Amino acid sequence: MALNAGKIKQKSNFERPEPLEPGTYPVRVVQILSLGLQPQRPYKGEEKDPKNELMVTYECLDEFMKDKETGEDLLDKPRWLSETFTINSIDSDLAKSTKRYLALDPEMKYGGDWAQLGGTPAMMTVVNNQGKGKHSDKVYENITGLSAMRAKEASKAPELKNPVKIFDIDNPDMKVFGSLPEWIQTKMKDNLEFGGSPLEGALEAQPPQSGGEGTKEVKKDTQTPSQEVSDTEDDDNEDW
């Protein structure tokens, strides 16, 4: 076995589906995951302070993965799309987190509590962007807006095909944590406040896995691929 990990190619069952066409899609919130305190990319050459980040995943209600052989919709495998953004005070009117929250809870029924928004219907606006660098041959879907679904449409909106997952990094549900892809788990464990955190404590309390034949194989979830979208602009000057 080679000792140079840089020369080992990662195997994955994931095959990127054709990107969604630009437009507006009916969705429901299927995942809300707090990622903890994360470093931020410099903005206009200036360093930014670390901020807590949130990853929100939306399940499309009328777009599905395709059968490889027939090209027909797999009605039990809806398309997912995710975005990651910093979470700010609900009083920060220009913050993406505030705009997204108010699209899901315009009446402030839950007082800014994201944990209450699983399953909420909404209208998601998507654009296509060409990848950059080594990903220049790919086209990615980016979420540019989220708006409330009219009550009339919301009452008729299909239910989720998948269970809602909510993860609070300060009060971790380890069953949910264990169900997440490894790269999301790693991002949570790499957060700047991991040391001494409830998540670290919960992980240390879990019994260690033994090697050999008893080692549990971890497989990537290929049913509903999600695309991470990160903030690239200052939260106080967003045009999303």
N, C-alpha and C positions, 0 to 999 in steps of 0.2 A: 504493500500500500504506500502510495506517495506521501511524503511528509510535508510537501509544499501545498498548503491548502489553497493557495492562489491559483493552482493549476487544476483544481478539482471543479468540474462543472456541476452546478446544482441541477438536480432532476426535478421536474415538476409535471404534474398531469394537466396543469392549467393551459388552456388554449384560449387566447384572447378572442372574444366574439367581435363581430363587426360593430363599430361604434354606433351608438344611437344617433339618429339624424338630429340636427339642430331643431329645437322646438320646445314646447311645453308639455309636460307629462303628468298625469295623475299618479301620486305616490302615497305611501304611508311610511312613517318612521318605524324602522325595524331594529335599529341599534343606536344606543347612546353610550359612548365610552369615554370616561375621563382618562386622559393620558398622563396627567401630572404636570409638574413644572418642567417646561422644555425650553432649551436655548432658541433664540430667534435669529433669523438671518439679518445681516446689516441692511439698513434702509437708507438709500442715497448716500452710501459711504459711512453712515454713522451706526455704531453698535446699538443694539436694542437690548433692553433688560429681558431676562427670561420671563415667560408667562405660562400660566396654566392653559392646557389645550384640551379641546373636546373633539371627538370624532363622531360624526352623525352619519348614519347609513339610511338610505331611502330605498324602499322596495317598490318597483314599478308595478302598477295595477293592470297594465295592458301591454306590457312588453316582456317577452320571455326568451330564454335560451332556445336554441334551435336543435332539432334532431340532426345529427351529422349526416345521416343517410338520406332522409326525406326532405330536410329543410323545414319541416313543420314545427310549429311552436310546441315546446314542452310546458304544458300548462301548470305543472307542479314546480317549475323552476323559473320564477320571475327574475328579471334583471335587477341588479342592485347597483347603486352608485353612492359613493361616500365623499365626504369633504371633512377636512380638518381645519379648525380655526381656534384662535385664542378666545378664552371665555372672559368677558369683562362684566362689570356691573351693569345691571339692567337699565341703569340711568344713563349709560353711555349711548346716546341716541345714534351715533354714527358707526358704532362697532358692529361688525358682521354678526357677532353672537346675539346682539339685541335685535337686529333685523330678522334673523332667522327665528329667534324665539317668538317674536310678535307675529310672525307669519303663522306659527303653529298655535299660539295662544293669544290672539288679538285682544281678548277681553281680560287678560291677565288673571284668569281663573286660578292659576296655580302659583301666582306671585313670583314668577321667575324660576321655578323649580323644574329643571330639565328632566329630572327623573320621572316626572308625571306625564311626559309627552309621548311615550311609546305607543305606537299604533295610530297616532294622529294623522289624518289625511291632509294633503297639501298639493299645490301645483308647483312642479319643479321645472325651471328653465335651463336648458342644456345647450352648449355650443361645442364645436369641434376645434381643437387646437393641434397643430403639428408638433410632434415631439422635437426635442433639441438634443444635440450631441449624439451619443450612441443610440438614442431613441428617435432619431430624426426620420426613421422609416415608418414610424407609428403615428396614428391619429388618436388623440385622447379626448374623452368627453369631460368637459368642465361645467360645473354647476355655477351659473351666473345669477340665479335668483330663485327665491322661494316665496310663494304667496299663499294666502289662505284659500282653501277650497270653499266655494259657495255652499251654504247649508243644504240647498236642494241637491247638489251633486254629492256632497259628503254623505247624505242619508242613503244614497244608492251605491256608494263606493264599495267595491269588493273588499273583503277582509284580507288580512295578511295570509300568505301561504306558509310563512315561517314564524316561529315564536319570537317575541320581543326579547332583546337582550339589553339590560341596563347594567353598567359597571361603574361603581363609585370607587375611585382609587383610595379614598380615605376610609371606606367601609367595604372592603373587597368581598365579593361573592366569588369564592374560588371555583365553584362549579362553572360560572360564566367565564372566569379567567381561563380555565382549562380548555374551554371550547373555542377560544379565539386562536386565529392563526399565530404561528410562532413569531412573525415579524412584529405583530402588534404587542404581544407579550414582552418582547425584547424592548420595544419603545417605552413601554410602561416601566420596566425594570431599569431602564437607562435614565429615567427622569431624575432631575437634580435633587429631589427630596426623598429618594428611595431609601437611603440609609436611615434605619430606625423607624421607618414608616409602617403602618398597619399591613401594607402589602408584603414588605420584607418579612415581617413577623409571621404572617400567614403562610408564606412560602417555606420559611424555616420550620414551621410546625408540621408541614406535610411529611409523611414518611418517605425516605429516599427510595428511588426505584433501583432494583438490582439489575446487574448486567446480564449478558448471556441471553438464553432463550426466553427468559421472563421479561425482558425489556419491552415496554409498550411502544409500539410503532405509532408515530404521529403522522397523520396524513393531512395534506392541505385540503380545505373545503373547496371543491371545484363546482359546487352547485350554483352559487350565486356570487360571481366575482365582483369585487368592489374596487373602485378607483379612488385613491387618496388624492385630495386636492389641498394644497397648503397655501396659506396666506402669502402673498408676495408684496402687498402694499401696507402702508401704515393703517392701523385700525381706525384712526381718526380721520382718514381721508379715503375711505373705501367707496367704490362705485359699483359694488356687486348688487 
